[in-house]
Amino acid sequence: MPIIAPSLLAADFLNLQSECTMLNESEADWYHLDVMDGRFVPNISFGPMVIEFMRKASTKTFDVHLMILEPEKYAEQFKNAGADILTVHIEACTHLHRNIQQIRSLGMRPGVAINPHTPVSALSDILHDIDLVCLMSVNPGFGGQKFIPFTLEKIKQLRKMIDEKGLQVHIEIDGGVTVENAPSILAAGADVLVAGNTVFKSADPIGTIAQLKRCG
């Protein structure tokens, strides 16, 4: 079964504790937490303080996705806030290997995210050092966008690279994931589904999570 990581960017921030309780009671595996700085992406979301409060109300893995410049300045803060996985963007890191070493040294699992325009071949020399690749299937910065179809080809390419190298690296898809397109995403080789509006705007979020869990 796939790993389901609801994106809290789509949650009701006036009732975060109840949203966390819902996720704790659901079949969701991870919390996906999108951090935006208004510089790397044209939007601002939340930072370590909000994550620290959510950590107190949650029982599951915190998958923190940094859409920010200079992530090395904040990695320790996100560790202290409760991050289990810390993902940085290849496009935002001048010294990506150093960023990954820092994340690992702090006791978190490192991930690398790539934007829709970035080829998966750019990951070839770093795959050995990471636990997760986050393929952006929309342009980062805003929730509610539609899935970019070419992402399916990128998933297949990345899955082939990982398998040929004999690695255990998660392929996470972030953006526009729905109950309808999840089966094709998983069939292409992904194993982690990030879902924001699909879960939190659903009339039955727990039921929708269960549906996504069984799409594989």
VOBA-1610 file (N, C-alpha, C; in pm, whole numbers, padded with zeros to 5 digits, always signed):
BEGIN
Met+00084-00120+00000Met+00000+00000+00000Met+00088+00126+00000Pro+00043+00231-00067Pro+00122+00355-00069Pro+00122+00424+00066Ile+00221+00510+00084Ile+00224+00601+00199Ile+00139+00723+00163Ile+00046+00758+00251Ile-00041+00874+00229Ile+00002+00986+00322Ala+00031+01102+00261Ala+00083+01216+00337Ala-00003+01339+00311Pro-00114+01354+00384Pro-00199+01473+00365Pro-00121+01603+00388Ser-00141+01699+00299Ser-00071+01827+00310Ser-00150+01922+00398Leu-00090+01962+00508Leu-00158+02051+00603Leu-00177+02191+00548Leu-00118+02221+00433Leu-00139+02352+00372Leu-00287+02376+00343Ala-00361+02266+00322Ala-00504+02277+00290Ala-00593+02261+00413Ala-00533+02247+00530Ala-00611+02226+00652Ala-00679+02355+00698Asp-00771+02340+00791Asp-00838+02454+00854Asp-00749+02502+00968Phe-00678+02614+00946Phe-00582+02660+01046Phe-00649+02718+01171Leu-00778+02743+01163Leu-00850+02787+01282Leu-00877+02669+01375Asn-00867+02548+01320Asn-00897+02427+01398Asn-00788+02322+01375Leu-00663+02363+01389Leu-00553+02271+01360Leu-00552+02149+01452Gln-00586+02168+01578Gln-00584+02055+01669Gln-00684+01947+01626Ser-00803+01989+01585Ser-00901+01890+01541Ser-00860+01826+01409Glu-00791+01901+01322Glu-00740+01844+01198Glu-00633+01738+01229Cys-00547+01767+01326Cys-00445+01670+01367Cys-00509+01545+01427Thr-00612+01564+01508Thr-00684+01451+01566Thr-00744+01363+01458Met-00801+01427+01356Met-00858+01352+01244Met-00750+01269+01174Leu-00634+01328+01148Leu-00527+01255+01081Leu-00474+01142+01169Asn-00466+01166+01299Asn-00421+01061+01391Asn-00513+00939+01385Glu-00642+00965+01367Glu-00742+00858+01367Glu-00759+00793+01229Ser-00698+00853+01129Ser-00713+00803+00992Ser-00602+00705+00956Glu-00604+00659+00831Glu-00499+00570+00782Glu-00382+00647+00719Ala-00380+00779+00737Ala-00266+00858+00689Ala-00139+00811+00758Asp-00029+00813+00684Asp+00100+00768+00738Asp+00186+00884+00786Trp+00187+00990+00707Trp+00272+01106+00736Trp+00187+01233+00735Tyr+00240+01336+00802Tyr+00191+01473+00784Tyr+00289+01540+00686His+00236+01598+00578His+00321+01672+00485His+00308+01820+00515Leu+00420+01885+00544Leu+00419+02023+00592Leu+00501+02110+00497Asp+00431+02196+00424Asp+00492+02280+00321Asp+00533+02415+00379Val+00662+02439+00380Val+00717+02564+00433Val+00760+02652+00315Met+00702+02772+00305Met+00730+02864+00194Met+00777+02998+00247Asp+00875+03056+00177Asp+00939+03177+00228Asp+00906+03305+00152Gly+00826+03295+00044Gly+00797+03414-00035Gly+00913+03460-00121Arg+01021+03382-00123Arg+01138+03416-00206Arg+01162+03306-00309Phe+01178+03183-00264Phe+01194+03072-00358Phe+01065+03045-00432Val+00953+03061-00362Val+00820+03049-00423Val+00740+03175-00389Pro+00641+03210-00472Pro+00567+03335-00451Pro+00455+03322-00349Asn+00487+03270-00234Asn+00386+03256-00130Asn+00459+03237+00003Ile+00391+03265+00113Ile+00444+03243+00248Ile+00345+03155+00321Ser+00393+03052+00389Ser+00301+02962+00460Ser+00323+02970+00611Phe+00407+02884+00665Phe+00430+02881+00809Phe+00572+02830+00835Gly+00614+02839+00960Gly+00750+02801+00994Gly+00758+02706+01111Pro+00875+02699+01175Pro+00897+02601+01282Pro+00799+02612+01398Met+00755+02733+01433Met+00668+02748+01551Met+00536+02674+01531Val+00475+02689+01414Val+00349+02621+01386Val+00369+02470+01385Ile+00480+02426+01326Ile+00509+02282+01323Ile+00528+02227+01464Glu+00592+02304+01549Glu+00612+02262+01688Glu+00479+02243+01760Phe+00384+02332+01736Phe+00251+02318+01798Phe+00178+02195+01743Met+00187+02172+01611Met+00121+02056+01553Met+00184+01926+01604Arg+00314+01930+01626Arg+00383+01811+01676Arg+00324+01765+01809Lys+00281+01859+01891Lys+00224+01826+02022Lys+00090+01755+02009Ala+00023+01771+01894Ala-00110+01714+01875Ala-00109+01595+01780Ser+00009+01548+01744Ser+00017+01444+01640Ser+00098+01325+01686Thr+00077+01213+01617Thr+00144+01088+01654Thr+00219+01025+01536Lys+00227+01096+01423Lys+00280+01034+01302Lys+00404+01107+01250Thr+00464+01051+01147Thr+00585+01106+01087Thr+00559+01245+01031Phe+00650+01337+01058Phe+00643+01473+01005Phe+00737+01485+00885Asp+00676+01501+00768Asp+00746+01512+00640Asp+00747+01660+00603Val+00859+01728+00632Val+00867+01873+00616Val+00935+01907+00483His+00864+01981+00400His+00908+02016+00264His+00942+02164+00263Leu+01073+02193+00253Leu+01119+02331+00257Leu+01124+02390+00116Met+01033+02481+00086Met+01037+02557-00039Met+01094+02694-00006Ile+01222+02691+00034Ile+01287+02812+00083Ile+01431+02818+00032Leu+01484+02940+00026Leu+01626+02958-00003Leu+01706+02943+00126Glu+01831+02907+00112Glu+01924+02892+00225Glu+01867+02802+00336Pro+01823+02682+00302Pro+01762+02595+00403Pro+01858+02556+00514Glu+01988+02562+00488Glu+02086+02524+00590Glu+02079+02614+00713Lys+02028+02735+00698Lys+02018+02827+00811Lys+01909+02786+00910Tyr+01815+02702+00864Tyr+01697+02671+00945Tyr+01680+02522+00976Ala+01769+02439+00925Ala+01753+02294+00941Ala+01742+02253+01087Glu+01826+02310+01171Glu+01824+02272+01313Glu+01694+02316+01380Gln+01641+02430+01339Gln+01512+02475+01395Gln+01400+02376+01361Phe+01402+02326+01237Phe+01297+02232+01199Phe+01315+02097+01268Lys+01438+02058+01292Lys+01462+01937+01373Lys+01404+01955+01512Asn+01433+02067+01574Asn+01383+02093+01709Asn+01231+02105+01712Ala+01171+02147+01602Ala+01025+02161+01595Ala+00955+02027+01580Gly+01031+01924+01536Gly+00971+01791+01527Gly+00978+01724+01392Ala+01054+01778+01297Ala+01064+01716+01164Ala+01133+01580+01172Asp+01077+01483+01103Asp+01139+01351+01089Asp+01210+01338+00954Ile+01145+01393+00851Ile+01201+01399+00716Ile+01213+01545+00679Leu+01328+01586+00624Leu+01344+01725+00581Leu+01387+01724+00434Thr+01302+01783+00351Thr+01326+01785+00206Thr+01360+01926+00162Val+01468+01936+00085Val+01511+02065+00030Val+01503+02058-00122His+01494+02173-00186His+01484+02179-00332His+01622+02183-00396Ile+01640+02100-00497Ile+01766+02100-00570Ile+01793+02238-00629Glu+01688+02308-00670Glu+01704+02439-00733Glu+01744+02548-00632Ala+01726+02521-00503Ala+01754+02621-00400Ala+01888+02600-00331Cys+01956+02490-00364Cys+02078+02452-00290Cys+02201+02459-00379Thr+02288+02554-00350Thr+02414+02564-00424Thr+02505+02446-00392His+02503+02403-00267His+02586+02291-00223His+02495+02181-00167Leu+02427+02112-00257Leu+02323+02018-00218Leu+02376+01906-00129His+02491+01850-00164His+02545+01740-00084His+02570+01784+00059Arg+02618+01906+00076Arg+02642+01959+00211Arg+02509+01972+00287Asn+02404+02017+00218Asn+02273+02027+00281Asn+02226+01890+00330Ile+02243+01789+00246Ile+02200+01654+00281Ile+02278+01600+00399Gln+02409+01623+00399Gln+02491+01580+00513Gln+02444+01646+00642Gln+02411+01773+00634Gln+02364+01846+00753Gln+02235+01785+00806Ile+02141+01759+00717Ile+02011+01702+00757Ile+02032+01566+00825Arg+02115+01482+00764Arg+02142+01349+00821Arg+02211+01362+00957Ser+02304+01454+00969Ser+02378+01470+01096Ser+02288+01515+01209Leu+02178+01583+01174Leu+02083+01630+01276Leu+01983+01522+01316Gly+01993+01405+01251Gly+01906+01294+01288Gly+01776+01286+01211Met+01767+01361+01100Met+01648+01355+01015Met+01680+01278+00887Arg+01576+01230+00820Arg+01594+01165+00691Arg+01591+01272+00581Pro+01693+01276+00494Pro+01697+01380+00393Pro+01620+01345+00267Gly+01553+01446+00213Gly+01485+01433+00085Gly+01525+01547-00007Val+01508+01525-00137Val+01534+01629-00235Val+01411+01644-00323Ala+01365+01768-00340Ala+01251+01799-00426Ala+01301+01859-00557Ile+01229+01829-00666Ile+01262+01891-00794Ile+01135+01949-00857Asn+01150+02065-00918Asn+01039+02134-00983Asn+01005+02068-01116Pro+00888+02101-01173Pro+00845+02037-01298Pro+00945+02050-01413His+01021+02160-01417His+01112+02181-01530His+01247+02110-01512Thr+01273+02057-01392Thr+01404+01996-01364Thr+01402+01849-01403Pro+01499+01804-01486Pro+01501+01663-01526Pro+01544+01573-01410Val+01491+01452-01406Val+01528+01360-01299Val+01675+01320-01309Ser+01736+01334-01425Ser+01878+01300-01440Ser+01965+01385-01348Ala+01916+01502-01306Ala+01992+01588-01215Ala+02014+01523-01080Leu+01937+01418-01049Leu+01946+01350-00920Leu+02045+01234-00920Ser+02098+01200-01034Ser+02176+01077-01049Ser+02287+01062-00946Asp+02362+01169-00921Asp+02477+01160-00833Asp+02445+01181-00686Ile+02317+01204-00654Ile+02280+01229-00515Ile+02185+01123-00459Leu+02131+01037-00547Leu+02033+00937-00503Leu+02086+00848-00392His+02216+00816-00395His+02273+00728-00293His+02266+00787-00153Asp+02250+00918-00144Asp+02263+00986-00015Asp+02131+01028+00047Ile+02020+00999-00022Ile+01891+01049+00027Ile+01791+00936+00048Asp+01685+00968+00119Asp+01580+00870+00149Asp+01455+00891+00066Leu+01443+01010+00004Leu+01318+01046-00064Leu+01344+01147-00174Val+01272+01130-00286Val+01265+01234-00389Val+01121+01281-00395Cys+01103+01412-00384Cys+00970+01473-00397Cys+00961+01533-00537Leu+00885+01466-00624Leu+00862+01519-00758Leu+00744+01615-00753Met+00771+01741-00783Met+00663+01838-00788Met+00582+01815-00916Ser+00454+01788-00898Ser+00366+01764-01012Ser+00278+01886-01041Val+00311+01997-00974Val+00258+02130-01003Val+00374+02227-00980Asn+00360+02351-01024Asn+00461+02449-00991Asn+00444+02490-00845Pro+00551+02485-00766Pro+00538+02503-00622Pro+00496+02644-00582Gly+00424+02651-00471Gly+00387+02780-00416Gly+00241+02793-00377Phe+00154+02718-00443Phe+00011+02730-00414Phe-00056+02593-00419Gly-00151+02570-00330Gly-00231+02449-00333Gly-00341+02459-00437Gly-00403+02345-00464Gly-00521+02344-00549Gly-00493+02344-00698Gln-00368+02326-00741Gln-00337+02324-00884Gln-00361+02186-00944Lys-00371+02181-01077Lys-00394+02054-01146Lys-00263+01981-01173Phe-00269+01851-01165Phe-00155+01762-01189Phe-00101+01782-01331Ile+00032+01795-01343Ile+00096+01807-01474Ile+00118+01667-01530Pro+00052+01631-01642Pro+00055+01492-01691Pro+00194+01436-01718Phe+00289+01519-01764Phe+00423+01468-01796Phe+00493+01412-01673Thr+00443+01444-01555Thr+00502+01391-01432Thr+00505+01238-01435Leu+00407+01175-01499Leu+00404+01029-01505Leu+00529+00974-01573Glu+00574+01041-01678Glu+00696+00998-01746Glu+00818+01018-01657Lys+00820+01126-01581Lys+00932+01151-01490Lys+00936+01046-01379Ile+00819+01004-01332Ile+00815+00899-01230Ile+00877+00771-01284Lys+00840+00734-01406Lys+00895+00612-01467Lys+01046+00620-01482Gln+01095+00735-01526Gln+01239+00754-01541Gln+01311+00740-01407Leu+01254+00804-01305Leu+01316+00801-01173Leu+01311+00662-01113Arg+01198+00593-01129Arg+01187+00457-01076Arg+01293+00366-01139Lys+01316+00382-01269Lys+01418+00303-01338Lys+01557+00333-01282Met+01588+00460-01259Met+01717+00499-01202Met+01739+00437-01065Ile+01637+00446-00981Ile+01648+00393-00844Ile+01666+00242-00846Asp+01586+00174-00928Asp+01594+00027-00933Asp+01726-00020-00991Glu+01776+00049-01093Glu+01904+00009-01154Glu+02021+00026-01057Lys+02008+00122-00966Lys+02113+00144-00866Lys+02093+00058-00742Gly+01980-00015-00737Gly+01952-00101-00622Gly+01929-00024-00494Leu+01864+00092-00502Leu+01845+00177-00386Leu+01703+00166-00331Gln+01687+00208-00206Gln+01557+00216-00141Gln+01524+00363-00118Val+01475+00428-00219Val+01443+00571-00213Val+01296+00590-00246His+01223+00656-00158His+01082+00683-00184His+01067+00783-00298Ile+00964+00763-00380Ile+00923+00863-00480Ile+00791+00922-00434Glu+00795+01048-00397Glu+00679+01119-00345Glu+00627+01216-00451Ile+00497+01216-00471Ile+00434+01305-00568Ile+00355+01412-00495Asp+00386+01536-00527Asp+00329+01650-00455Asp+00263+01746-00554Gly+00129+01748-00554Gly+00056+01844-00635Gly-00049+01781-00724Gly-00174+01815-00699Gly-00281+01771-00787Gly-00318+01624-00777Val-00279+01558-00667Val-00312+01416-00650Val-00459+01402-00613Thr-00529+01314-00683Thr-00670+01288-00656Thr-00694+01137-00648Val-00812+01101-00602Val-00849+00958-00600Val-00851+00903-00743Glu-00883+00989-00839Glu-00893+00945-00978Glu-00757+00919-01042Asn-00659+01007-01017Asn-00528+00987-01084Asn-00426+00911-01000Ala-00457+00885-00874Ala-00363+00813-00787Ala-00324+00676-00843Pro-00417+00595-00898Pro-00375+00464-00950Pro-00268+00473-01059Ser-00280+00569-01151Ser-00180+00581-01257Ser-00047+00633-01203Ile-00052+00718-01102Ile+00070+00768-01038Ile+00146+00653-00972Leu+00074+00570-00901Leu+00136+00456-00833Leu+00185+00352-00933Ala+00109+00330-01039Ala+00149+00233-01142Ala+00278+00276-01211Ala+00301+00408-01219Ala+00423+00458-01283Ala+00546+00436-01196Gly+00525+00415-01063Gly+00638+00384-00977Gly+00650+00466-00850Ala+00556+00558-00826Ala+00559+00635-00702Ala+00509+00551-00585Asp+00547+00590-00463Asp+00497+00516-00346Asp+00455+00606-00230Val+00465+00739-00249Val+00416+00833-00148Val+00328+00936-00218Leu+00206+00952-00169Leu+00111+01047-00227Leu+00085+01161-00130Val+00117+01282-00173Val+00081+01402-00097Val-00055+01450-00150Ala-00147+01474-00061Ala-00281+01518-00102Ala-00330+01626-00006Gly-00361+01745-00061Gly-00407+01854+00021Gly-00557+01874+00011Asn-00601+01945-00093Asn-00744+01970-00110Asn-00824+01841-00121Thr-00766+01739-00184Thr-00837+01611-00201Thr-00880+01556-00066Val-00796+01573+00036Val-00830+01524+00170Val-00911+01626+00248Phe-00857+01747+00262Phe-00915+01842+00357Phe-01041+01910+00307Lys-01064+01912+00177Lys-01188+01968+00125Lys-01294+01860+00102Ser-01260+01736+00135Ser-01354+01625+00119Ser-01462+01630+00228Ala-01580+01584+00193Ala-01687+01574+00293Ala-01655+01466+00396Asp-01568+01373+00359Asp-01530+01263+00447Asp-01378+01241+00435Pro-01298+01325+00501Pro-01153+01316+00487Pro-01097+01178+00523Ile-01147+01117+00631Ile-01096+00987+00672Ile-01126+00882+00564Gly-01247+00890+00507Gly-01283+00797+00400Gly-01199+00819+00275Thr-01169+00945+00243Thr-01088+00977+00126Thr-00945+00925+00144Ile-00892+00940+00262Ile-00759+00886+00291Ile-00758+00735+00273Ala-00863+00668+00321Ala-00874+00523+00306Ala-00880+00485+00158Gln-00951+00564+00077Gln-00957+00538-00068Gln-00819+00550-00132Leu-00746+00656-00098Leu-00611+00675-00152Leu-00520+00560-00110Lys-00537+00516+00013Lys-00452+00408+00065Lys-00469+00280-00017Arg-00586+00262-00075Arg-00615+00138-00148Arg-00603+00155-00299Cys-00553+00270-00343Cys-00537+00292-00488Cys-00426+00207-00548Gly-00335+00159-00463Gly-00224+00080-00514Gly-00265-00063-00542
//
